[in-house]
Amino acid sequence: MKLLLILIFLVNTAFAQDAIIIQEGEVAEFTGILMSRERATEALRAEKANLVLKDLQVAQEELTEYHRVAARTARVKLSEAQFSGFWANTGYFALGVILTGFAFKVNQKISDL
């Protein structure tokens, strides 16, 4: 967001200079580059398109970073879930072995009576 505000500020200051129209044969008050009105319009359009592309690049970089962080977070959560799932399954298996052994012993005692 801050970068977008900086870009907007830079665009406004870049186009803030006054343009002076000089007719053919007139003497300019300052040195510079003269161009036709069509060329100036084309240059202005190209500059605006360039700014849009820069904004899109900034947005793309922000989205890429967002997705990179989201993927890293998802990998950590998945790893934690796999680890806890492993121990839960191991615990359930051990509990099943103990209960089966207990049931077997109880059944053995009952059949001895």
TORMARTOR-848156 format. One record per residue: residue number from 0; residue in three letters; x, y, z of N, C-alpha, C in turn. Coordinates in pm, whole numbers, plus 50000, padded with zeros to 5 digits. Each point is the difference from the previous one (the first is absolute). Layout:
N
k,r,nu,nv,nw,cau,cav,caw,cu,cv,cw
NUM,ALA,X,Y,Z,X,Y,Z,X,Y,Z
...
END
This chain:
113
k,r,nu,nv,nw,cau,cav,caw,cu,cv,cw
0,MET,50083,49881,50000,49917,50119,50000,50087,50125,50000
1,LYS,50106,50000,50082,50088,50115,50005,50067,50023,49866
2,LEU,50038,49889,49935,50066,50009,49871,49907,50060,49896
3,LEU,49874,49964,50006,49902,50054,49907,49984,50150,50020
4,LEU,49997,50044,50124,49990,50143,50027,50124,50075,49950
5,ILE,50116,49939,50016,50123,50062,49950,49994,50013,49849
6,LEU,49954,49894,49932,49989,50005,49854,49903,50109,49955
7,ILE,49887,50010,50069,49903,50104,49964,50062,50138,50019
8,PHE,50073,50019,50107,50066,50128,50024,50101,50031,49891
9,LEU,50079,49899,49961,50101,50021,49896,49935,50031,49866
10,VAL,49889,49935,49970,49930,50027,49874,49949,50143,49999
11,ASN,49940,50042,50110,49947,50136,50006,50111,50104,49986
12,THR,50114,49976,50059,50108,50098,49988,50063,49994,49862
13,ALA,49999,49882,49935,50060,49989,49868,49918,50076,49896
14,PHE,49868,50002,50015,49915,50068,49904,49962,50140,50048
15,ALA,50057,50045,50108,49963,50130,50056,50064,50116,49926
16,GLN,50102,49974,49919,50065,50109,49927,49903,50056,49896
17,ASP,50004,50130,49985,49912,50065,49902,50053,49976,49860
18,ALA,49911,49963,49912,50036,49982,49860,49969,50130,49927
19,ILE,50091,50042,49919,49982,50123,49924,49995,49964,49852
20,ILE,49901,50047,49931,49988,49974,49857,50072,50112,49925
21,ILE,50089,49959,49914,50076,50096,49920,49966,49977,49854
22,GLN,49962,50104,49933,49967,49990,49858,50129,50000,49918
23,GLU,49990,49950,49880,50117,49993,49913,50053,50141,49974
24,GLY,50130,50016,50019,50065,50129,49978,50016,50082,50127
25,GLU,49931,49966,50107,50013,50073,50125,50128,49958,50072
26,VAL,50052,50090,50083,50120,49971,50078,49955,49950,50138
27,ALA,50062,49890,50044,49965,49943,50129,50070,50077,50111
28,GLU,49935,50006,50118,50056,50071,50114,50109,49919,50070
29,PHE,50009,49874,49968,50095,49912,50068,50046,49893,49901
30,THR,50106,49929,50039,50049,49894,49914,49925,49871,50033
31,GLY,49989,49914,49903,49930,49874,50022,49977,49929,49869
32,ILE,49913,49904,50005,49970,49921,49882,49861,50038,49952
33,LEU,49989,50027,49872,49870,50031,49942,49945,49876,49933
34,MET,49871,49981,50015,49935,49888,49933,49861,50042,49959
35,SER,49947,49927,49906,49866,50032,49952,49897,49964,50106
36,ARG,49881,50054,49983,49892,49973,50096,49967,49850,50000
37,GLU,50002,49939,49881,49971,49856,49991,50105,49919,50075
38,ARG,50125,50037,49981,50109,49929,50067,49992,50021,50152
39,ALA,49964,50120,50043,49986,50027,50144,49886,49917,50058
40,THR,49888,49991,49926,49887,49918,50046,50040,49854,50008
41,GLU,50073,49954,49899,50047,49861,49999,50095,49973,50117
42,ALA,50090,50095,50027,50094,49985,50111,49926,49998,50134
43,LEU,49898,50083,50012,49920,50004,50123,49926,49868,50019
44,ARG,49942,49945,49891,49931,49871,50008,50098,49890,50038
45,ALA,50119,50003,49941,50101,49898,50031,50043,50009,50146
46,GLU,50014,50121,50051,50039,50019,50140,49891,49947,50094
47,LYS,49875,50028,49966,49890,49950,50083,49994,49847,49995
48,ALA,50020,49942,49882,50001,49854,49987,50114,49941,50080
49,ASN,50115,50068,49999,50115,49954,50077,49969,50001,50149
50,LEU,49931,50104,50046,49964,50008,50141,49902,49889,50038
51,VAL,49906,49970,49910,49906,49891,50027,50076,49868,50010
52,LEU,50095,49979,49909,50079,49877,50004,50082,49992,50128
53,LYS,50054,50113,50045,50076,49999,50125,49909,49968,50117
54,ASP,49877,50055,50000,49904,49969,50106,49966,49852,49999
55,LEU,49981,49945,49881,49969,49857,49990,50117,49915,50049
56,GLN,50122,50045,49971,50117,49925,50047,50008,50002,50152
57,VAL,49973,50116,50060,50000,50010,50146,49893,49910,50058
58,ALA,49881,50001,49939,49891,49914,50048,50038,49853,49986
59,GLN,50063,49966,49889,50042,49861,49978,50103,49958,50105
60,GLU,50095,50087,50030,50101,49969,50101,49936,49982,50138
61,GLU,49903,50086,50033,49931,49987,50128,49921,49869,50007
62,LEU,49931,49965,49891,49925,49874,49998,50093,49880,50008
63,THR,50113,50008,49931,50097,49889,50004,50050,49981,50143
64,GLU,50033,50109,50066,50048,49990,50139,49890,49947,50091
65,TYR,49877,50044,49980,49887,49952,50080,49985,49849,49983
66,HIS,50003,49954,49875,49983,49856,49976,50119,49920,50050
67,ARG,50119,50058,49995,50119,49932,50052,49986,49979,50150
68,VAL,49954,50104,50071,49981,49989,50145,49887,49903,50031
69,ALA,49891,50005,49923,49887,49909,50022,50043,49855,49977
70,ALA,50080,49976,49898,50048,49863,49972,50091,49952,50113
71,ARG,50086,50087,50050,50089,49963,50110,49918,49965,50124
72,THR,49899,50080,50030,49913,49975,50115,49925,49868,49982
73,ALA,49951,49976,49880,49926,49875,49974,50092,49879,50015
74,ARG,50126,50011,49953,50094,49888,50015,50027,49972,50147
75,VAL,50015,50104,50080,50025,49980,50143,49879,49932,50066
76,LYS,49879,50048,49968,49880,49940,50058,49985,49855,49957
77,LEU,50029,49972,49873,49990,49862,49951,50100,49910,50070
78,SER,50120,50050,50018,50103,49922,50069,49959,49971,50144
79,GLU,49946,50101,50067,49954,49980,50137,49884,49900,50005
80,ALA,49908,50009,49904,49887,49909,49997,50046,49857,49974
81,GLN,50097,49984,49910,50051,49866,49971,50069,49941,50123
82,PHE,50077,50084,50069,50072,49954,50119,49902,49960,50110
83,SER,49902,50086,50026,49903,49968,50106,49913,49882,49958
84,GLY,49969,49989,49872,49923,49886,49951,50076,49869,50018
85,PHE,50130,50004,49976,50082,49881,50019,49994,49953,50145
86,TRP,50019,50093,50095,49998,49962,50141,49860,49960,50046
87,ALA,49898,50062,49944,49863,49961,50036,49974,49857,49951
88,ASN,50039,49970,49877,49980,49864,49947,50081,49897,50080
89,THR,50122,50039,50036,50084,49910,50080,49935,49975,50136
90,GLY,49948,50104,50060,49933,49987,50131,49876,49913,49990
91,TYR,49920,50022,49896,49880,49918,49982,50037,49853,49978
92,PHE,50107,49977,49923,50043,49862,49976,50044,49935,50132
93,ALA,50081,50073,50079,50046,49947,50128,49882,49975,50093
94,LEU,49905,50091,50003,49881,49982,50083,49922,49877,49955
95,GLY,49990,49979,49869,49932,49883,49948,50070,49872,50040
96,VAL,50134,50000,49996,50076,49883,50041,49977,49970,50148
97,ILE,50002,50105,50082,49981,49982,50145,49859,49950,50028
98,LEU,49899,50059,49937,49861,49957,50024,49977,49858,49949
99,THR,50060,49966,49886,49986,49864,49949,50065,49900,50095
100,GLY,50119,50034,50050,50067,49914,50099,49917,49985,50125
101,PHE,49942,50112,50047,49917,49997,50119,49876,49912,49977
102,ALA,49937,50020,49883,49881,49919,49967,50037,49852,49991
103,PHE,50114,49970,49944,50045,49861,49991,50020,49941,50138
104,LYS,50064,50075,50090,50023,49952,50138,49868,49979,50073
105,VAL,49907,50095,49984,49869,49988,50065,49928,49877,49946
106,ASN,50004,49981,49868,49937,49884,49941,50065,49870,50051
107,GLN,50128,50000,50017,50073,49882,50052,49957,49970,50144
108,LYS,49986,50100,50084,49960,49982,50139,49855,49948,50007
109,ILE,49915,50057,49913,49861,49956,50001,49990,49854,49952
110,SER,50076,49959,49903,49993,49864,49948,50060,49901,50099
111,ASP,50091,50044,50089,50059,49913,50102,49898,49969,50109
112,LEU,49902,50083,50021,49902,49977,50105,49911,49892,49962
END
